[in-house]
Amino acid sequence: MAARGDTEISAAGGHALVDEIAAKIRERIMSGDIPIGAQLRQAELASDFGVSRTPVREALRQLQTGGLIEVLPNRGAVVRVPAPWEVREAYEVRAELEALAAARAVERISRGDVTRLREANQDMYDRSVERERGQGDPALASRRENDVFHNTIAQVSANARLARAIDEINETFPRNVSAQLLVGDDRHREENFQEHVRIIEAIERGDAEAARHEMREHVLKAGEQLARWYERRSATVFTG
């Protein structure tokens, strides 16, 4: 008789189950619920998702192939700590893509879009008050508003392939880290806010080259901040 896990994988829809579990694990990693360097125990994940270990094992293999996790001697599967050079390379590409989106947005932006950008930027900045008062999860709220800002520009650029390419790079690394940098560093948060303001102003006044320049510099700077964080983090995470 086939084991339950074998049945799950061999039956129709088995691959869909693995994909679903992989997506759930990925979301936990990207949100920070499972931090970088953390072990991924098959038994615990199987219990959480109400399945056998077999689809969990296949899902972890899928994530390993994608570079999000790695298997280490004596530790098993762990959330991989991205190398700083990987972050810098990814953000170099992202900077050019988002710069193009900002330039394209100049001729397509509406008054409502500008208002949305300003509100998202202000709301992101205001999360520092919630941090001081201990209200909610300021990193999650900050990330959400930052996503609204950048996604709005990508959408206004009216190039679906461009927007998808930007999104793919954004999903390369855990998203909670950059949000924590904004919440935890007052100067970085202030600089990020002002950089957003300059991007909005360039788009609003119809200056495509300025919008392109401001966005490129903003993303490159964010990438360098993130790369330095990983440099510090990689020195403290035990990797076998």
Buried (B, 14 or more C-beta within 10 A) or exposed (E): EEEEBEEBBEEEEBEEBBBBBBEBBBEBBBBBEBBBBBEBEBEEBBEEBEBBBBBBBBBBBBBBEEEBBBBBEEBBBBBBBBEBEBBBBBBEBBBBBBBBBBBBBBEBBEEEBBEBBBEBBEBBBBBBEBBEEEEEBBBBBBBBBBBBBBBBBBBBBEBEEBBEBBBEBBEBBBBBBBBBBBBEBEEBBEBBBEBBBBBBBBBBEEBBEBBBBBBBBBBBBBBBBBBBBBEEBBEEBEEE
